Amino acid sequence: MSEQRSDMPPQLSGGEEERKPVVFAVRIDPALREQVEGIRGITEQSVNEVGVEALIAWVDNKLADEDVREKAMAGIEEEERRIKERKAAIQGILEATTSK
């Protein structure tokens, strides 16, 4: 699995600048590597294709997980609370300086 080349073309999405692929390497058990290499030999997929396929499946799985979705929403709500607190603090400072 020491393949260096990228088989992915740069992705373009709706008028955005060209996005270049990045390297994302993982360490795996030698037994898993043997399995991956064996299956890659049958499917004729590149290491990159296998990795991208696995990561897409992982992301899809996590996004479908209700616990993950609840954590994401809780994080958003917490961030909104912090922003409101900061806004109130800044408004207080501005009001104090304009009333002098």
N, C-alpha and C positions, 0 to 999 in steps of 0.2 A: 504494500500500500504506500509506496514511496512515489506515487505519481505526482508530478509537479505541475503539469499543464492544467489550465482551466478550460473545460469544455463548455462553459456557460458564456453566451454572448452578453455584452453589457445590456442591462435592462433599462428601457425608457418607459416612463409613465406620464401620460398626460401633460406634455410640455415641460417636464422637469429636465434638468441637466442630466447628461449621461451618468449613470451610476455604475462604478466599477466594482466587480466582485472583490471580496476580501478573503483572506486566508483565515480559516477557522479549524484548527487542528485539535484532535482528541487523542487521548491515550486509551488503548483498548487491550484487553487480555489477548495473549498470543493465540489461544484456542478460538476466540471470536474472530480474530484476523484470518485464521485458516478457513473458517466457515465463510466469511465474507469473500475471500479470494476464490474459494471454490464456486460459490454462487455467481460471483462476478464473471468467472470463466464461462459459465453456462449462459448467463444473460447478456454477456458482452457489454456490460455497463462499465463506465469509468468509475474510479474511486470518487470523483467529484459528483457524478450522477447519483451514486449510491448514497453519499452523504447528504446531498440536497434532498433526495427523496425521503430519507429518514428524518431529517430535520423538519421538513414540511409536515410529515405525518405527526411528529411530536407536537409541533405548534398547533395543528388542527385539533389534536387530542386534548391539549391543555385548554384551548379556547372553548371547547365543548364541555369542559369540566365545571360544574356549577360552583364548586368551592373556589376555584381559581377566579371565576367571574365575580363572586362575592368579595374576594380579597381585592380584586382590581377596583371594584366600586367603592369599597371601604377606603382604599388608598386615595381615590379621587376625592371622596368626601372629606377626608382628613386634609388633603392639600387645599381644598376650597376653604376649609375652616381657617387654616394658617394664612391664606391670602386675605381673608376678611379681617383677621386680627391685625395683619400688617397694614392693610388699608386704613383701618380705624386708627392705628397708631400714627401713621403718616398724616392723616387728616387732623388728628389732635395736635400734632406738631405745627402743621400749617396754620391752623386756626389760632394757636397760641402766638405765633409770630406775626400774624396779620392784625391781631387785636392789641398789639403794643403801641 
